[in-house]
């Protein structure tokens, strides 16, 4: 089991989510504790430990550290905005 952490940006992104998306995003993020690389996740090019998962039209970007067994959520944004600030 991996520990889950949230960056300050991810916390703000989650606060800004539409109410109907929060339960789906929460479930997807919690599932990363058991399997940080679920089916459908993609490794981002140019980022050594960063992956993304799709949750509807939203993307959750996160880093995986297998040595420390941690998953750190970086961003949770609509797909049109998710990759701008990486």
N, C-alpha and C positions, 0 to 999 in steps of 0.2 A: 504494500500500500504506500502510495506517495503522499507527501504533505502538499497542501495547496496554499499558495500565497497569491495575493493580489497587489499589483502595483497601484500607486496613487491614481494613475491615469485610468486603469481598469475600474477602480472604484467609482470614479466620476462617470465613466462610460456606462456602468451598470445603473447608476442613479438616473441617467438620462434615457434609459430604455423605455419604450412604450410598455404600459402595464401588462398587456397581453403577451409580451415576449419574455418577461422576466421568468416565469415558471419553466419555459423551455430552455432558456439559457442556463438557469440554475442547475437543472437536471444534467445538461451536457457538461457543465463545468465539474459538477460533483462526480460524474462518471470517469473523469480524467484521473481521479485518485486511484482507481483500480487498473485502468489501462490508459496510459498517457499517449498512446499512439493507436487510437481506435480505427476501425475500417473507415476509410474516407478522409482521414486526416492527410494533410500535405505538408511536407517540409518546405520552408521558404528558401528560395535561392539567395545566396549572399549572406545568409544569417546562419551561424554555425549550429545553434540549438533551438531555433524557432520553428514552430509548427502552427497550423491553423486548422480549425474545424468549422464546418458550416452549421448554422442553426437558422434555417429559413433564409432570409435575405441578410442575415447578420453573420459576421465572422468573429470568432474568438481566437486571438493570437496569443501564443504562450511559449515559454521556454521550458525545456525539460532538462533536469540535471540528474542523470542516473546514479552518479556517485553519492550525492546527498539525498537521492530519492525525493526530489521536490519538483513541483510544477508551479511555475509563476505565471499568472495571467497578466499579459501586457496590455491588451486592448480588447474591447468588445464593441464593435461598431457596425453600422450598415456597410454592406459590401462596397459601395461606391467611395467610402471614406476610410476604410480599414487599413489600407497600405500606405497612406500618405506620409506618415511621420516615422517610419521605421528606419 
